[in-house]
Amino acid sequence: MKLVRYNQLDPQVPATFSGMLDRFFNDSFGAALKQFNPAVDIAEDEKSYEIHVAVPGVKKSDFKIELVDGKLTISGERKMEEKKEGKNFHSLETQYGAFRRSFFIPEDVIEDKTEATYEDGVLKLVLPKREKKVNKATIEVK
C-alpha cells in the first residue's frame, strides 16, 4: 500500500482532477485567505516512509501534527515577522499564513513510533513500517 494525499473534496479519490481543483482554489484564493499549501516530498524504503514538508520560517511551536484513524494531518502557520510590517515591499514571493496538508497512511505504519524533526526549513516525518510477517506452512501429503 502506498501513502496517498488526503483529498478534502472526496477522501476516497487520490489527488487527481479534484486535486487540480483544490490547487486552483488554494492558489487563487489563498492570498486573500492568507493560506498556502507547502510543497511535500514523499519517499519510501524497506523500513519507513518519509514525508518532507517545505515550510521555511515556521517556528517549531507553530506546527500541529495529528495522526488519527490512519489520517496524518500537518498544519501550522507562518507568521509575518513584525520587522517586515510597515515596510514598503517591492516584491513578496514567500508564502505566509496558515497551511494544512493531510494524507492517508498505509496500515503497515507503526503510528506510535512516528518521529518529526524540523531543520533548515524542512519538516521531516519518519513513519516506520512494521516488519512483514511471512506466513509459511509446510503441508504434508498423505
N, C-alpha and C positions, 0 to 999 in steps of 0.2 A: 504494500500500500504506500502511496506517496503522500507527501504533505501538500495540502491544497489550500489556496486562498479562500477565505470565507467571503461569500458574496451576500451582502445585506439585502439586495433586491430579491434574490432567490437562493437560500442557503444550499439547495440541492444541486445548483448549477455551478461548476467551476468557472473561474474568471474567463469569459468568452465575450459574446456580444454585450451581455448585460454589464460585463466588466468595462467594456468600452464606454457604455452609457454612464457608469459610475465615475469613470475617469473624466468624462466630459463635464459632468455636473460638478465634480470636485474641483477641476481646473477652472471652469468658468465662474463658478460662484464662490470658490474657496477664498478668493481675495476679499470679497465682501463679507464673508462669514469669519474671516481670519482663521481658516483651517487649511491644512495641506496634507498630502499623502507622501510620506517619506519613501524613498527607494528602498527596496528589500531584495536581498540575495538569499537564496535557499540552497543548501548543499547537503549531501548525504554521503556517509561512508558506512562500513560494516558495523561500526559501534554506535553511531549517533547521527542525528540531524542537526544542522546548524542554520540559524537564521541571523542574518546581519541586517540591521536597520540603520540607514544613513541619516543621522539626526545631529549634526554638529551644533554646538552651542546650547544644548539642553543640559540642565543640571540633573545629576543622578536622582535627586529628591523629586524631580518633576515627572518621573516615569511611573506608570502603573501597569503591572503585568499580572494578568489573571489567567488561570488555566482551569476551566470549569467544564465538566462533561465533554471532554475531547475538543474543546474550542479554546484556542490560545488568543488572547486579546492583549495587544500592546498599545497603550495610549499615553499621552502626555501633552506637554505644551512647551513651545519655545517662545519665551517672552522677549519682547523688545527691550533692550538694555536702556536704562534710564539715561545713560550718556548720549544715546542716539536721539532721544526725543528732543524736539526743539531745534534740531539741525535741519538744514535745507538740503535734502538728498537730491543728487542729480540722477542717481541710479540706485535701485534697491532690488537686487535679484535674489537675495537669500529669502528663505521662507520663514515666516513667523506665525504663531497661533497654535491652535490645538491640532492634534493628529490622533488617528485611531486606525490600527490595522488588525485584522482578525484572520485566523487560519484554523482549519480543521486539522487535527494531528492524528497520525496513524495510531492504531491500537497497540503497537509494539513499543510505544514510548513509556519510559518509567517516569511518570509525572512528578513524583516527589523528589526526584534526583535532578530535575531541570535546574540549570545554572544560568545566571545572567551577569555579564560584565559590560562595562562602558569605558572605552578607551579611544582616543583620537577621533571623537565624533561618531563612532560606530557602536551601537548597542549590539552585543553578540549574545545570543541564547544558544545553549547546547542542550539538546534533548536526547539523553542516552536511550539506546534501544535495549529491550530485553534480549537475552540470548535465545536464539532459535532452538526450540526443542526438537530433537529428531526422534520421532516415534518409529521405533523399529521392533519388529516382532519376527521371530523365526517360527515358521509353521511346519510342523512335521506331517509328512504324508503318511497316511495309514492304509 
